């Protein structure tokens, strides 16, 4: 079996979701062997989830000193909606990573020397050079692959590390062109059809859509919006709910119980479903007609996969690595991009006025990335394997 380390951390939640989705699909992959009937060969993969923070800080010193895990600082910013200045913080983080490069490499190399993988797949930005160098030190010849969970790179030193042996899996043509322009050989740049989504987003519904909507008190013919801002919610959801009193809404608040309570207390002239943490985002999306949220690569891709046109914003508060995503929305005609959610009522009216046309363009998008990844990775492993020389012809 091929031992694969899937590297993730908690910042934002999308990296863990992508790692878990890939792990699930790899565990279910079937590789028939000689004499097996189809489906009896078992999976050729042994995927191992590797939480980067636990490798770099196994004693939890940062948490003991501050009361927080390193990713918690970032996640609290997302929940508050105060994302202005993250571009400067990103530069500071990258400077600190460069400063601690040698130490990071040594710690990661010790880990991989003790538990050697056959392949390392990174689903996180910023730390890829350190991981690449550590793997080369501990396990020479083992391929290192970075799967972008963003639609585009935000150079320098975000996802792509020119001058290394890094393989890149890109979910958009924009990312492919960025990689080639950065000097990566075409054989190290692999195109997937989109972002990695959990298999649940491809599963058939448990109950018919009309039945599920009726159970929630939602009219079958009135367009319903689904509002989501990641696993921690966002304060802007309150403003959106207040500005859309006549629009049926499903509001996913994640772990933000305070926000959920505030939203339940708001008056409304239309049906409302306020939802706390849920593992069934796909099920809730099936009950909606359009999506309102930030232009994150995961939530955008989930919404489009579930047939929902999107309403997002682009402004100084938009995280730098997500700004290009709004260009993707406009280029494919799958939604509306606004300057601010203060204009949300106008945006919803624009979306609903042409909803069938938006929905048709959304249905034209086809993302099978999570099922394509095992084949891409198998090819990388196969090409990296030492080639057995052909036997010399006998001269006897």
C-alpha positions in Angstrom: 0.0 0.0 0.0 1.1 3.6 -0.7 1.5 5.5 2.6 0.3 9.1 2.0 0.5 12.0 4.5 -2.2 14.5 4.0 -1.0 17.7 5.7 -3.6 20.2 7.0 -4.1 22.8 9.7 -7.2 24.4 11.2 -6.9 27.9 9.8 -10.2 28.7 8.1 -11.5 25.1 8.2 -11.2 24.5 4.4 -7.8 22.8 4.6 -9.1 20.1 7.0 -12.3 19.6 5.0 -10.2 19.0 1.9 -7.9 16.6 3.6 -10.7 14.6 5.1 -12.5 14.5 1.7 -9.4 13.2 0.0 -8.8 10.7 2.8 -12.4 9.4 2.4 -12.1 9.0 -1.4 -8.7 7.3 -1.1 -9.9 4.9 1.5 -12.8 3.9 -0.8 -10.6 3.6 -3.9 -10.4 0.1 -5.3 -7.3 -1.4 -7.0 -8.1 -4.9 -8.3 -5.2 -7.4 -8.1 -4.6 -10.5 -10.2 -7.4 -13.0 -9.7 -9.7 -10.5 -8.0 -13.2 -9.8 -9.2 -13.9 -6.1 -9.8 -14.3 -4.3 -6.4 -12.4 -7.0 -4.4 -8.9 -5.6 -4.5 -9.2 -3.1 -1.7 -7.7 0.4 -1.6 -4.1 0.8 -2.7 -3.8 3.9 -0.4 -3.0 4.3 3.3 -3.9 8.0 3.8 -2.7 9.5 7.1 -4.0 12.9 8.3 -1.1 15.0 9.5 -1.9 18.1 11.5 1.0 20.4 10.9 0.7 22.2 14.3 1.0 19.0 16.2 4.3 18.2 14.4 5.8 21.6 14.9 4.5 22.2 18.4 3.9 18.7 19.9 4.0 19.9 23.5 1.4 22.6 22.8 3.7 25.4 24.1 1.9 28.1 22.2 -1.5 27.1 23.5 -0.1 26.8 27.1 1.3 30.3 26.9 -1.6 32.1 25.1 -4.6 29.9 25.8 -5.1 29.6 22.1 -3.9 27.4 19.2 -2.0 29.3 16.5 -4.9 29.0 14.1 -7.4 30.3 16.6 -6.2 33.9 16.1 -7.0 33.7 12.4 -10.3 32.0 12.9 -11.4 34.6 15.5 -10.7 37.3 12.9 -13.0 35.5 10.4 -15.8 35.2 13.0 -15.6 38.9 13.8 -15.6 39.9 10.2 -12.5 42.1 10.9 -10.3 40.9 8.0 -8.9 44.3 7.1 -5.1 44.2 7.3 -4.7 40.4 6.7 -2.5 41.1 3.7 0.1 42.8 6.0 -0.3 40.0 8.6 0.3 37.4 5.9 3.6 39.1 5.0 4.6 39.1 8.7 3.8 35.4 8.9 5.8 34.6 5.8 8.8 36.5 7.2 8.6 34.5 10.5 8.4 31.3 8.5 11.6 32.3 6.5 13.3 33.2 9.8 12.5 29.8 11.3 13.0 27.8 8.2 15.9 25.7 9.5 14.1 24.8 12.7 10.9 23.9 10.8 12.8 21.7 8.4 14.6 19.8 11.2 11.4 19.1 13.1 9.5 17.9 10.0 12.5 15.9 8.9 12.6 14.1 12.3 8.9 13.3 12.0 9.2 11.8 8.5 12.4 9.9 9.3 10.5 8.2 12.1 7.4 7.5 10.0 8.4 7.5 6.3 5.7 8.1 3.8 5.6 7.2 0.1 4.0 10.5 -0.8 3.3 13.8 1.0 0.3 15.9 -0.1 0.1 19.4 1.3 -3.3 21.0 1.5 -2.0 24.2 3.1 -0.2 27.4 2.0 2.9 29.2 3.3 4.8 26.1 4.7 5.4 24.3 1.5 9.1 25.1 1.1 9.8 23.9 4.6 7.9 20.7 4.0 9.5 20.1 0.6 13.0 20.6 2.1 12.3 18.4 5.1 11.0 15.6 3.0 14.0 15.7 0.7 16.2 15.6 3.7 14.5 12.7 5.5 13.2 10.7 2.5 15.1 11.5 -0.7 13.1 10.7 -3.8 9.6 10.7 -2.1 7.4 13.1 -4.1 6.0 16.2 -2.6 2.6 17.4 -3.9 0.8 20.6 -3.1 -3.0 20.7 -3.8 -4.2 24.3 -4.0 -7.3 24.7 -2.0 -7.5 28.3 -3.4 -8.6 29.0 -6.9 -5.4 31.0 -7.6 -2.0 31.6 -6.0 -1.1 34.7 -4.1 2.6 35.0 -4.7 5.3 35.1 -3.5 5.7 32.0 -1.3 2.0 31.3 -0.7 1.2 28.1 -2.5 4.0 27.8 -5.1 7.7 27.5 -4.4 9.7 27.9 -7.7 13.0 26.3 -7.9 11.9 23.2 -6.0 10.7 19.7 -7.0 7.2 20.5 -5.9 4.2 19.1 -7.8 1.2 21.3 -8.0 -2.5 20.3 -8.4 -4.5 23.3 -9.7 -8.2 23.6 -9.8 -8.4 26.5 -12.3 -6.7 27.4 -15.5 -5.6 30.6 -13.8 -3.6 28.6 -11.2 -2.1 26.5 -14.0 -0.9 29.6 -15.9 0.5 31.0 -12.7 2.5 27.8 -12.1 3.9 27.7 -15.6 4.8 31.4 -15.5 6.7 30.8 -12.3 8.9 28.3 -14.1 7.4 25.0 -13.1 7.8 22.3 -15.7 4.5 21.2 -17.3 5.0 17.6 -16.0 4.9 19.0 -12.4 1.6 21.0 -13.0 -1.5 18.9 -12.8 -5.0 20.2 -13.7 -8.1 19.2 -11.7 -11.6 20.3 -12.6 -12.1 22.4 -9.5 -11.7 22.5 -5.7 -11.8 19.4 -3.5 -15.3 18.9 -2.1 -16.6 16.2 0.3 -18.3 13.2 -1.4 -21.5 14.3 0.3 -21.8 17.1 -2.3 -22.1 14.4 -5.1 -24.6 12.1 -3.3 -28.2 11.9 -4.2 -30.7 13.6 -1.8 -32.1 11.5 1.0 -35.6 13.0 0.4 -37.0 15.0 -2.5 -36.2 18.7 -2.4 -39.8 19.8 -2.3 -40.5 17.5 0.7 -37.4 18.8 2.5 -38.4 22.4 1.9 -41.9 21.8 3.0 -40.7 20.3 6.3 -38.8 23.5 7.0 -41.8 25.7 6.2 -40.3 27.0 3.0 -42.5 27.7 0.0 -41.6 25.6 -3.0 -41.8 28.5 -5.5 -40.3 31.4 -3.5 -36.5 31.7 -4.0 -34.7 31.0 -0.8 -31.2 32.2 0.1 -28.6 30.3 2.1 -26.3 32.5 4.1 -23.0 31.0 5.2 -19.6 32.5 6.3 -17.6 29.4 7.3 -17.6 27.4 10.4 -17.5 30.4 12.7 -20.2 32.5 11.0 -19.8 36.3 10.8 -21.4 39.4 12.3 -22.4 40.6 8.9 -25.0 37.8 8.8 -27.1 39.9 11.2 -27.1 42.9 8.8 -28.0 40.6 5.9 -30.9 39.1 7.8 -32.1 42.6 8.8 -31.9 43.9 5.2 -33.8 40.9 3.8 -37.0 40.7 5.9 -39.1 39.4 3.0 -36.7 36.9 1.7 -36.8 33.3 3.0 -33.4 32.5 4.4 -31.4 29.5 5.7 -28.6 31.0 8.0 -25.8 28.6 8.8 -23.9 30.0 11.9 -21.4 27.2 12.5 -20.1 27.1 16.1 -21.2 30.7 16.7 -24.1 30.1 19.1 -24.3 33.8 20.1 -24.9 34.8 16.5 -27.5 32.0 16.1 -29.4 33.3 19.1 -29.3 36.9 17.8 -30.6 35.8 14.4 -33.5 33.8 15.9 -34.5 36.9 17.9 -34.8 39.1 14.7 -38.3 39.8 13.4 -39.0 38.5 9.9 -41.8 38.6 7.4 -40.5 35.4 5.6 -39.6 31.9 6.8 -36.2 31.6 8.5 -34.1 28.6 9.4 -31.2 29.4 11.8 -28.8 26.5 12.0 -25.9 26.0 14.3 -23.0 23.7 13.6 -23.9 21.0 11.0 -22.1 18.4 9.1 -24.9 18.4 6.5 -24.1 21.6 4.6 -24.9 19.8 1.3 -28.4 18.9 2.6 -29.1 22.5 3.6 -27.9 23.8 0.3 -30.3 21.4 -1.5 -33.1 23.3 0.1 -31.9 26.7 -1.2 -32.0 28.6 -4.5 -29.0 30.9 -4.1 -26.0 31.5 -1.9 -24.9 34.6 0.1 -21.5 34.6 1.6 -17.8 35.5 1.3 -15.9 34.4 -1.9 -14.0 31.6 -0.2 -13.0 28.8 -2.6 -14.7 26.1 -0.6 -18.1 27.7 -0.1 -18.2 29.0 -3.6 -17.4 25.6 -5.0 -19.9 23.9 -2.7 -22.7 26.3 -3.7 -22.0 25.9 -7.4 -21.9 22.1 -7.1 -25.3 22.2 -5.4 -26.7 24.4 -8.2 -26.8 27.7 -6.3 -25.9 31.0 -8.0 -23.8 33.1 -5.6 -23.9 36.7 -4.2 -20.5 37.7 -2.8 -18.5 40.9 -2.2 -15.1 42.2 -3.1 -13.5 45.1 -1.2 -10.7 46.0 1.1 -12.0 43.5 3.7 -11.8 40.6 1.2 -8.9 38.3 2.1 -6.1 38.8 -0.5 -6.0 35.1 -1.6 -9.8 35.2 -2.3 -10.0 38.4 -4.4 -9.5 36.6 -7.7 -12.4 34.3 -6.9 -14.8 37.2 -7.6 -13.3 37.5 -11.0 -14.0 33.8 -11.5 -17.6 34.3 -10.5 -18.0 37.1 -13.0 -16.1 35.4 -15.8 -18.4 32.3 -15.6 -21.6 34.3 -15.0 -22.5 32.2 -11.9 -23.4 35.1 -9.6 -23.4 38.7 -8.5 -20.4 40.5 -7.0 -21.0 43.7 -4.9 -18.9 46.2 -3.1 -20.6 45.7 0.2 -23.4 43.7 1.8 -25.1 47.0 2.6 -26.4 46.5 -1.0 -27.5 43.0 -0.4 -31.2 43.7 -1.1 -30.3 45.1 -4.5 -28.0 42.1 -5.2 -30.7 39.6 -4.3 -33.2 41.4 -6.5 -30.7 41.3 -9.4 -30.0 37.6 -8.8 -33.7 36.6 -8.6 -34.7 38.6 -11.6 -32.5 36.4 -13.8 -32.4 33.3 -11.6 -33.1 30.7 -14.4 -30.2 32.1 -16.5 -27.8 32.1 -13.5 -28.9 28.5 -12.6 -28.3 27.3 -16.1 -24.7 28.6 -16.1 -24.1 27.1 -12.7 -25.3 23.7 -14.0 -22.8 23.9 -16.8 -19.9 23.8 -14.3 -18.6 20.3 -13.6 -16.2 19.7 -10.7 -15.0 16.1 -10.1 -11.7 17.1 -8.5 -11.9 14.9 -5.4 -12.4 11.8 -7.6 -9.6 12.9 -10.0 -7.0 13.3 -7.3 -6.3 9.6 -6.6 -5.5 9.1 -10.3 -3.3 12.2 -10.4 -1.4 11.1 -7.3 -1.0 7.5 -8.5 0.6 8.8 -11.7 3.0 11.0 -9.7 4.0 8.1 -7.5 4.4 5.8 -10.5 6.6 8.3 -12.4 8.7 8.9 -9.2 9.4 5.2 -8.6 12.9 4.0 -9.5 12.8 2.3 -12.9 14.0 -1.3 -13.0 16.5 -1.7 -15.8 15.6 -4.2 -18.5 17.6 -7.4 -18.3 20.5 -7.6 -20.6 20.0 -9.8 -23.7 21.9 -13.1 -23.5 25.0 -13.3 -25.6 25.3 -17.0 -25.3 
